[in-house]
Each structure stands twice: as structure tokens, then as C-alpha cells.
Amino acid sequence: MKYRAQNLAKALLKLLEKNPQDSQKIITGFVYFCKKKHLTYLLPNLLKYLKIEAKRELAVKTLKIISAISLNEGVVKDIQKLSGAQSPAPIEIIEDKNVVAGFIAYYQNKIIDASLKNNLHLLKNKLYEY
């Protein structure tokens, strides 16, 4: 059987995700498996894939808010509640002058577009329906 570093990384992450309380045991067993199957040469690439996956996971768990102006803490907390983001979740606020008014928030593959441009677009579509 041919093993690839990317597949091994995915398998390790799935195991750790299912049983986070047994992480030490899982990692020890994984290293033993790699030694037994003579796969230790794949470990540098496996670490590379684990880093890529960690970045991807962090990006999904980060609440990203795009607004034309800087937002105060109260507004950020309201957007956080609206998006369902947990309070220890990292928050990234981006000021973009192309957003005329309102905000656009991204969290866990959800988009909340409360911008003026989007609201006008929705209003235009509703008017055309009638």
C-alpha cells in the first residue's frame, strides 16, 4: 500500500478531532505506526500539511468583519452574537472604503451582508417582483 503525507495528515486530524481527550495516545500510536511501516521519511511533508490545515481551520474560526469605518466594541459584540461566533473566537476587522455603509461578516463559511449596497440590491429585486 502506498501512503501519502497528505492522506496521513488528514487521517491524523480526523482521529484527533473524534477523540481530543486521547491526543497524546493517538500521536504516540501514529508515530509508532510510521516507524513500523518505515514512513518516517514522510513526516516533514506531513507537518507541512498539518500547518496548512491549521491555517485553514483558523481562517474558518475567525470572525472577519469588513466595514467602511472603525467599529466600537459594542457593535463588534452585536455582530459576534448575530454571526454565532463564540466569544474566544479571533476577530479580524478590515476597513474597506468600498463598503459604503453597514458591514459584511464572514464566520464558519457563513456570510452576513448588511451593507447598504446589498440592501439596495435586495430592495430593487423586491420592487421588480411587484
C-alpha positions in Angstrom: 0.0 0.0 0.0 1.3 3.4 -0.9 1.0 6.1 1.8 1.0 9.8 1.1 1.8 12.5 3.6 -1.4 14.4 2.8 -3.6 11.4 3.5 -1.8 10.6 6.7 -2.2 14.2 7.9 -6.0 14.0 7.2 -6.3 10.7 9.0 -4.4 12.0 12.0 -6.6 15.1 12.2 -9.8 13.1 12.0 -8.6 10.8 14.8 -7.7 13.8 16.9 -11.0 15.5 16.1 -13.0 12.5 17.2 -11.1 11.9 20.4 -9.4 15.1 21.5 -9.0 13.8 25.1 -6.8 11.0 23.8 -4.5 13.2 21.8 -1.2 12.0 23.4 -2.2 8.4 22.9 -3.2 9.0 19.3 0.0 10.8 18.4 2.2 8.2 20.1 0.4 5.5 18.2 0.7 7.4 15.0 4.4 7.8 15.4 4.7 4.1 16.2 2.7 3.3 13.0 5.0 5.5 10.9 8.1 3.8 12.3 6.7 0.3 11.9 5.7 1.0 8.2 9.0 2.8 7.5 7.2 6.1 6.8 9.3 8.4 8.9 10.6 10.0 5.7 7.1 11.4 5.1 7.0 13.3 8.5 8.4 16.6 7.1 5.7 16.7 4.4 3.1 15.6 6.9 4.0 18.5 9.2 3.6 20.9 6.2 0.1 19.6 5.5 -0.8 19.9 9.2 0.3 23.5 9.1 -1.8 24.2 6.0 -4.8 22.6 7.6 -4.3 24.5 10.9 -4.2 27.8 8.9 -7.4 26.8 7.1 -9.1 25.9 10.3 -8.1 29.2 11.9 -9.4 31.1 8.9 -12.8 29.4 9.3 -13.0 30.0 13.0 -12.0 33.7 12.7 -14.8 36.3 12.6 -13.9 38.6 9.8 -15.8 41.9 9.7 -15.5 44.3 6.7 -16.7 47.9 7.3 -16.0 51.4 5.9 -15.4 52.8 9.4 -13.8 51.5 12.6 -16.4 49.8 14.8 -16.7 50.2 18.5 -16.6 47.2 20.8 -20.4 47.1 21.3 -21.1 46.9 17.6 -18.5 44.1 17.3 -20.1 42.2 20.1 -23.5 42.5 18.4 -22.1 41.2 15.1 -20.4 38.4 17.0 -23.8 37.4 18.5 -25.5 37.7 15.2 -22.9 35.5 13.4 -22.9 32.9 16.2 -19.2 33.3 16.8 -18.0 32.1 20.2 -16.5 34.7 22.4 -12.9 33.4 22.4 -13.0 33.3 18.6 -10.4 35.6 16.9 -11.8 38.7 15.3 -10.4 40.4 12.3 -11.7 43.9 11.4 -11.0 45.2 8.0 -11.7 48.8 6.9 -12.7 49.0 3.3 -14.0 52.3 1.8 -15.8 50.3 -0.9 -18.4 49.3 1.7 -20.4 52.5 1.8 -22.4 51.7 4.9 -23.1 48.7 7.1 -20.8 45.7 7.2 -20.0 42.3 5.8 -19.2 39.5 8.2 -17.7 36.1 7.5 -17.7 33.3 10.0 -17.5 29.5 9.5 -18.5 29.7 5.9 -21.4 32.0 6.6 -21.7 35.4 5.1 -23.8 38.2 6.7 -24.0 41.0 4.2 -25.6 44.0 6.0 -24.1 46.5 3.6 -26.1 49.4 2.0 -25.2 48.1 -1.5 -26.6 44.6 -0.7 -29.8 46.1 0.9 -30.4 48.3 -2.1 -29.9 45.3 -4.4 -32.5 43.3 -2.3 -34.9 46.2 -2.4 -34.5 46.6 -6.2 -35.3 42.9 -6.7 -38.4 43.1 -4.5 -39.6 46.1 -6.4 -39.2 44.2 -9.7 -41.2 41.3 -8.3 -44.3 43.6 -7.9 
